Amino acid sequence: MKNLRVSSHIVSCWRWTAPVSAIAFVIAVVLIPPPLAFAGIGFQPVVPEELKMTSEPKAPAAPAIYLYRQVDRDDDGPNEVNYVRIKILTEEGRKFADVEIPFEKSTEDVGGILGRTIHPDGSVVKFDGTTYDKTIIQSRGSKLLAKTFTMPDVEVGSIIEYRYKHDFRRGYVFNSQWILSQGLFTKYAKFSLSPYRGYSLSYSWPVGLPAGTNLPTSNRGIVRLEVHDVAAFVTEEYMPPANQLTFRVDFIYATDWTPEKDATVFWKKFGKKKYSEVEHFLDKRRVMTEAVAQIIGPGDSAETKLRKIYARTQSVRNITFERQKSDQEADREDLKGAKNVEDVWKRGYGDAEQITWLFVALVRAAGIQSDAVLVSARDTRFFNAAVMNPAELNTNVALITLDGKGIYLDPGMAFAPFGVLPWGETAIKGLQLTKDGGAWITTPLSAPAESRIERKAALELTPTGTLQGKVTVIYTGQEALWRRLEERHEDDTDRKAFLEDQIKRDIPSGILVELTNRPEWDNSSPTLVAEYDLQVPGWAATTGQRALLPAGLFGGREKHIFQHAMRTQPLYFDFPHQSADDISIKLPLNWQLGSIPRSRNDDRKGLIFTSSTEAKDGSLHFTRELSMNVMLLSNDYYPVLQDFFRKIRSGDEEQAIVLRPQNSAVH
């Protein structure tokens, strides 16, 4: 969730693995070989059988398949060369002619793109080399782009093949991973890794290997693997991170630890060493005592002290969440690395990890117990201690003991309100650092009411059937935090469009919406408030002298989810949450209510939906509340979830019947 932390102890991939009931897990230690220069990957010979192919028996109805994939990784380069060969089997499969290659701008680049299209008759059309950069994600201190291009003249039966090269920033190579299962069936694939020199290497496959796959081998130090007939990875809405579920091989580098077979022994050794490192960083008691005296007052209660220290710590410049700087800008600013909390305090800046450690030191100086905790954020994968990869503990929090109760805080997370951990740091395992090696803890999961979207609408219905008026949306807790993080680098125009798009997704109809206030984007308030002018043309449908008004004005997000008949993947929701709607609609003069939708109450423990409609003094009053107190569910629960949302949609589609005066009309 914060920055990638690379210590002298571990310099490995920050992604993390899953707590699977029966994990296939192996670690092998290999010697680091001399550097290997990879030979360039040329195009494969054209095979007549592949040109004639019209389907793949092991992947019936597949729109396309990988005939061949090759990934050659050189961590001493550092670079990675990829080659793919795809057979287009159906009209739908032609979409794979549009290629996107994701990369993180701050640490890597993509180049060396070559490609060609082979028609079923064997004729060849070369790719012209035109590429574009497309922004995919710009958040959490990094910018994720995609190199995009379109393969030429692709038709059903064509083979498209292309190669490209990832060049990584020197020293940023410890993210090695082979992803074996992709979105298409893979007939054959080969992988190799030339490891980084100077470190020992271990590797594992935490969710197993595809059926029939031999274990990776190390020949003269080069790690190799071949796979055949790998099923397509199924992507579904509301599923755990893909990296959690795909077949993969993870590589772990280490500098100063000897691999252990016993995970308990391994983590005790690591915990002792990390405790020593962190305590050394914190050990500036005199400076911290002087600093905290500037923050708190002599009459403050313990909680008041804690809140003041939290606010002051969050005001320290957090370089993790700043926009990525060019090399020239970084050289001009010349920010120094912090050796301890004194450096962070006196310089007035630090990264997210250092700011949280500063908070721990200041709280201790105020006489309140504060412990350092390393945690593994669950936004891309779930932690698995059996893999013994310390880099999976990729962020940090403070555990405060106040009146005998533990409070988890993360002031290093930009915009996180006091008492709110970002969702990726909730309900996860962490290592509380102690001198005897530490103890495993689990951070709490927030309650649904702590992350809420509340929509209040004061509207009127015009004689032409248009709804118009004012809407206020209040985002609370995680709902406010993730939106602030998402938009932290954007200007007012982009932020305005972002919030307007949010409400457009809520209303399943063409609308006109205008944000009318300036929300507080750049602070850690528990709420983010947006106010709108709203028009919904044609909301009332007419039939004879009756007008029909659907009850679910804000039901857009629930309108199309969980409608597939079958489910493959588990169900995963980032955090428990609520939404609550309160809508008043004033009717035109002399319009009379005929009937209103019935009230609903569907309580399935973790899933609760209620709605009601009242009519009074020429107005309609709709209320609607959805509460989801779930995070991770087996796909066995899919029918329950399907039925629950089917009934929500049914309730949203119910209509109030309004009787119009004899001479009026709705157009």
N, C-alpha and C positions, 0 to 999 in steps of 0.2 A: 504493500500500500504506500510505503514511503520510498526512500531511495534504496538502490542496491548497495548493500553493505559488504565490502570486501576487506576482511581482516587478514593478518598474517597467518591465522589459524586455518582458515578455509577460504578457498577462492573458487567456488563452484556455482553451478546453476541455481538461481533463486526460486525456480518453479518447484512445486511440491506435489506429494503423492497422496494416494487415497487410502483411508482406512477400510480396506475391503476384507470381508469375512475370511476368505481363503486366498491370501495374496501369494502369487508365485514370485519368489524373491531370491535373487542370487547376487552376491557381490564377488568380483574377481579383481585381484590386484595385479597390475601389469607393470613392467619396467618401461620407462620412457625411452623411445628409440631415437636415433639420429633423425634430423629433419628429413621429410620426404617431399619431393617435388611431384605434385600430381600431374599426370599426363592429361592433356585436354580431352574432353569427351566429344567424340565426333558423332555425327548422325549414324544411326543403325542402318544396316542394309535393308532394302525394301524386300519383304517376304511375300510371295504371291498369296499364301494362305491368309495372311493378315489383310491383304487388299480385298479378298473375296468374302471375308467374314461379315456376317449380317447379324449375329447375336452371339452371346456367351452363355452356354448352358449352366454355368455355375453362378451366373448373375442374370437370371431371366428378367426381361423387361428393362434392363439397364439402358439409359439413354446413351451412355458412353462408358468406356473402361480404360484403365491404364494398361496398355500392352507391356510397358516397361517404365521403370523409374530407376534413377541412379543418383545417389547422394554421396559425394566425396568431401569430407570435412577435414580441413588442415588447421588445427588449433595453434600451430606454430607459425602460421601464415600472417595473421589468421584470416581464413576465408572458407567458403563452402561453395562447391559447384553442384548445381542441380540440372538434371536432364530428365525430361518426361516425354512419353510417347502415348498419345491418346487416340483411340479408335472411336469415331462418331457413328453411333448405331441407329439413332432415330432423329427426327426433326427437332425434338426437344434437346438432344445432345449438341446441336449446333451452338448452344449458348456457351459451351466451353471454348469456343473460339475467342471469347473475350477473357483475357487473362489478367489477374491481379496478383502481384507478388508483394506481400506486406514487408515493410522494413521500418526500423526505428531510426529516425533521421539523426539522432544524437550519437548513435553508436555504430551505424553501418550504412552501406550504400549498395545498390544493385546495379550491375552493369554486365557487359559482355553478352548481351542478349542476341541470340541467333535463332532462327526458326524457319520452318517450311511447312507447306501443306501438300500432302500427296493424295491425288485423286484416285478413285477406284481403278482407273485405267492405267495408273502408274505415272501419269504426268505430274510434274512438280511445280509449285508456285512458291517462290522465296518470300519470306517476310522482309518488308522494306526497312525495318529498324526504327520506325516511328513509335515513340513511347511518351507517356504522360505521367506526371505525379499527381496522385489523388489523395487527399487527406481522409483518413479513416477515423482516427481517434486523436484528440489532442487534450490529454488530461494527465493527472498524476505526475506532472513534471516532465513528461515526454511527449513527443509528437510521433504518432504512427502514421506512416504514409503507405501507399501502394504504388508500385510501378505498374502501369496499365498499358496494354497493347492489344491489338486485334489480329488474329491470324487471318491470312488472306484466303478468300474464295473457298470457304469451307462448306461442304455439302454432306448429306447423309452418305456414309461409306468412306469418307475421307479419313486419313490419318494426319494428325497434327503433331509436330514434335518441335520442341524448343529447349534451349539451354540458357542458363544465366548463372551469374556468380555474385554471391554476397561477399563483400569486403568489409571486415570488421575493424573498428578502431583498435590500434595496437594496445594490447593489455586487456582488452575487453573480449575475452574468448571463453569465459567460464560459464557458458550457457549452453553447453553442448548437449544435443538431444537428437535422437532419430525418431521421427514420427512415422510409424509403420503403417497405420491405417488412415486412409484418406476418405474423401467424400465419394470416391468412385472405387469400384472393384479393381484390385491390382492383380494382374496376372503374374507378374514377376518383378522383383525389385532387388537391388544390391546397394549396400551401405558400407562405407569405410570411414575410419577416423584415424588420422595421424595426430597423436596427442601432443600437448604442449610439453616442451622439454623442461626438466628441472623439478617437476612435481610428480608425486605418485598419483596413480589414477585408479579409481574403482568405478564399476558400472553396474546397473541393475535394471530390471524390467518389472516394476512393481505390480502391474496388472497382468503379468504373464506375456507370452508370445503367441502369435497366431498358431493354430493347430498345424502340426507337422513341421514346425520350424526348428532347425537345429540351433543350439546355443551359439552366441557370438564366439568367434575365435580370435586369438591374437597370434599373428604370424610375423615374426621379426618386429614385434612391437606395434604393428598396424592391426587395429581391431576391425573385423569384417563380419558381415551378416548378409544372408540371402533369405528372401521370403517368397512364397508362391501362394497364389489364390487367396488373397486377403480380402475379406468381405468389406464392402463399403461401410464407412462409419455413418450412422444415422444421426442427423441433427434434428432436434425437436425443440419446440418452445418450452421455456421454463425447465431446462435440464441443467444438471451440474456442469461446471466448466468442461469443455471438450477435452482439455489436457488432462483432466481427471479420469477420463474413460477410455481414451484411445490406447491401442497398443503402442508402446514406445520403449526406447532404451535411454536411460539417463546416465550421464557421465559426471563424476565427482572428482575434483582435484583437491589434494591436500598437501600442505607444506610441512607441518610439524606435529602430525599425529600419526600413530601407528594404527592401522585398521584393526578393529575388534570384531570378533564373532558374536559377542554378547552385547546387545544393545544397552542393557542397564549399565554395564561397565563403561561402555563408550560415552554415554551421556553424563555419567558422573565425572569422568575425566574432563570432558568438554566444559561442564558446568563449573568446575573448580577453576579452570583456566580463564573462562569468560568472566567469572566473578572477580578474579584478580584484575583483569583488564578494565572492567567497568568501574570498580572501586578506585583504581588508580586515576581514571578520568574524573571521578567525582571528588576526589580528596583535595578540596581547597576550602577547608572549613572556615578559616578566618575571613577570606574574601566573601564566602557565601553568607556568613553571619552579618557582615557589613552590608551586603546587598539586601538581605531580607529585612533589615531594619529600615530601609528606604521604602519598603512595600507595605508592611503591616503596621498596625497601631497597637499600643500596649493594652488597650481594652478589648481588642478583637477576640471573638470566640474562635475556637479551632476551625470551624467551618468557614468563617469569614476570612481567616488567614489563608486557608486553602484556596478559596475563590479568588482572593486578591493576587496570590502568587501565580495561579493559573492564568489569570488575565494578563499579568505583567509578562509572564513567560511567552504567551502567545503573541505579544507585541514585538518580540525579538524577530528581526528579519529572517524569514525562513527561505533559504535559497533553494530548497528542494522543489518548492511550488512556484518558482519563478519561471518565466518564459525562457526557453533554451537560448543561450547566447552564442554568437559566432565566436570563433577563435580569437578574432581581433578584439571584440568586446571583452572577452574574458581576460586577455592579456592586459588591456588598459585598466580594468578594474583591479586585477591582481589580488583576488581574495585569498586569504591565508587559511590553511587547514588548522583546525583547533586541536590542541594537544590535551586540553582539559576544560572543565566548566568555567574556569577563570577567563580563558580566551574567549569563549562564547559570550560571557557576560560583558566583558570590557570592550570587545569589538562590536557587539550589538548585532551579530549575525551568526548563523550556524545552519547545518542541515537539520532535517526533521528528527533524526535520531539524537543528535546532540542537544537539541532544544528540549526533548523529553528528559534526557539525563540532567540537564540544567534544572528542570523542574524538580526532579528527585532530590538533587542536592539542596535546593532552596527550601523545600518542605522539611527536610531533615534539620536544616539550620533553624527552622521555626519550631523545632521540638516535636514534630509529628512524624510517626513512623512511616517510612516510604521505602518500598523495595523495587528493585529493577527487575523487569520481566521481559524476556524475549518471546515473541509470539510469531505464529505463522499465519499470515492473512489468507483467507479462503476465497479470494476473488478469482484465482486462476487454478487452484488445486487444493486438496485437503492434505493436512500434515500426516505423515506416517513415520513414527519414531523408528520402526524396524529398518528403514532405509539408511539411517545413521548419517544424514546429511545436515550439518548445522546450518548451511545456507538456507534451508527451508524455514528456519526461524528468521524471517526476513524483515521484521519490524519490531518495535519495542513499545511498551506501555509502562506506566507507573502504577503500582499497587499501594494504595494509601489505606492505613488502618486508622479509622476514626470511630470513637465510641464502641470499639470492639467489632466493627463491621468493615469489610473490605470494599474499597471503591477503586475501580479501574479508570484511569484517566490517560488521555493522549494529547497533551498540548502541542506536540510536534505535528499533528494533523491540522492543516490549515482549516479554519472555519468550524472546527468541532466545538460545539457548546460544552460548557462544564457538565460533566456527567454523561456525555454521549461519546461512545467509541464509534468510529466509522464501522459500517456494517461488516466489512471484511475482517475486522478484529474482534467480532462478537462470536460467542459460541465456538471458540477454537482453543486448542491446546497451547499452553505456553510454559516456559521454563522460568520459574522464580529463582533468581540467582542468590545462592548462599555459599558460605565458605566451604561447606561440606559437599558441594556438588549440585545443590539446587533441588527443587521439588516441582513436579508437574502440576499445573493448575488449569482450570478451564474458565475462560472469560464468560460473563453472563450474556444471554440473549435478551435483547430488548423486548418489551411488551408491545403489542399492537398499538395501544393508545399513545405510545411514545413516538411513533412515526405515522403521521396522519395527514391526509389531504382533506381540508374542510372547504366546501364550496357553498357560498351563500348568494342567492340570486333574488333580486327584487325586479320583477318583469311585468310587462303588461302585454296583453294580446290585442293587436289591432284588428279592425273589421276585415282586413284583407288576409288574416291568418298568420301574420308575422309576430314573433316574440321579440321584444326589445326592452332594454333596461340595463341595470348595473349588476355586475358579478364581482364578488370578492373571493379570492382563493388564498387560503392560509396553508402553507406547507410547514410541517413541524418535524423536528428530529432528523432522521435519516433522509426524509423527503426534501428537507431544506438543505442539508449538508451536501448531498450528491449533486444537486443543481448548482450550488455555489462553486463546487469544485469543477464541474463541467464547464462553467462559463467564466472562470476566474481570469482568463486571458483576453476575453472578448470586450468589445466596446458596447456602448449603450444601444446602438442600432441592432447588433447581433443578439444582445440579451433580450431586447424587446421582442424580436422575431422568435426567439427561443420560447419565451413564455406564451406568446400568442399561439405558437404551434402546439404547446402543451394542451391548451384548452380546446383547440381544434380536434385533437385526438379524443378528447372527452365527449364531444358532441357528435353523434352519428348522423350528421346532416351538414349541408353547406351553410356556413355561417360567415358573418362579418364581425370581426372582433378588433378592438383597439385597446392596447394597454394604456391606462391613463395616469398611473403613478410611477414613481421611481423607487423600486424595491431596494432594500438595503443589502447589496450584494457582498460588500467587502468587510463583513464582521462575523462574529460567532454567535449571533442571536439565535435562540432556539427556533425562531419562526422566520419564514420568508413570505411576505404578503404582496400579492398582485391584485390590482383592481382594473376592471375592464368595462368598456361600453360594448354591449353585445346586441346583435340582431340575428335572428334565425328565421329567414324567409320561409313561408309555407309550412310552418310547424303544425298548424291546424289544417287537417284535411276535411273537405266538405262533402257531404252526401245528403242531398235534399236540403231540408232546413236544419240539419244537424252538422256540427263541427266536432271533429274527433281530435283529442289532444293526448299523445302518448305520455305515459307517466315518467319514463326514464330519460330525462333530458341529458344527463351526464353519463350515460351507459355505454359510450363508445368503446372504452378499453375492454369491456367484457363481451362485446358483441360477437367477436370472431375467434375467441380462444377456446381451446380444448374441444374442437369439433371433429378431429380425426377419429375414426372408429377404433384404431389400435394404437398402442403406446409401447415403445421399445425402451426408452431411457427412464431413469428415475425422475421424479419431480423435484424441482429445486427452486426455492424462492429466496432472494437475497436477504430479506429481513421480514419479520412480522409487521403488518401494517393495517391501517384502517383508512376508509374514505367515508365521508359523511356529507350529504347534500341536504340543503334547506332551501326550497324554491317556492316563492310566492308569485302567483300570476293573477294580475287584476284583469277581469273580463271587460269587454266593451259594454257600454251602457245598454241596459235592457236585455242583455243576453242571460239566459237562465240555465242552471245546471240540470241535466237530465239524470246522469248517474256518474259514479266515480269508481276507480279501481278499488278492489278489496285490499285490506291490509295483509301483509305477508310477514311471517316469522319462521325462518329456516335455521335451526341451531344444530350443527353437527360437531359440537365441541370446538375443534380448532377453526371451523368455518361457520360464520354467522352472517346472515343477511336479514335485514328488516326493512320494510317500507310501509308507508301509510299515506293516505290522501284525505284531506278535510276540505269542506266547502263552507265559506262564511262570508257574508256581506259582499257578494259579487266577486269573490276571489277564490282561487284554488291554492291549496298549500300542500306541496309534496315534500315528504322526507324519505330519505333512503340512506342506509348505512351498511357497509360491508366491512367485516373484520376477518383477517386471516392470521391465525396464530399458528402457522406452520412454517417449516424451513425445508426439510428434506423428507421425501416420502417415496416409498417403493412404488413402482408402476402398478402394483396390485391395487393401489388406491385410485387409479385413474378413473374407473367407472363412477366412483363416489364423487370425484371432482367434476367429472363431466356432467353428472346429474345435477349437482349443486349449481353450476353455471348455466345449465339449460333452464333451470327454474328462475334464475336471476333474469335471463333474457326474456323469459315468458312474462315475468312481472313488469319488466321495462316496456314491453310491447302492449300491455294493457292500456286502455284509453279512457279518459274522461269524456263523457258525451255532453256537449253544450248545445242548447236549443237557441237558435238565432231568431230575432224578430222576423216577421213575415216578409218584409220588404228589403231585408239585408242580404248581402251576398259575399261569399269568400272566393277570391280568385287565386 
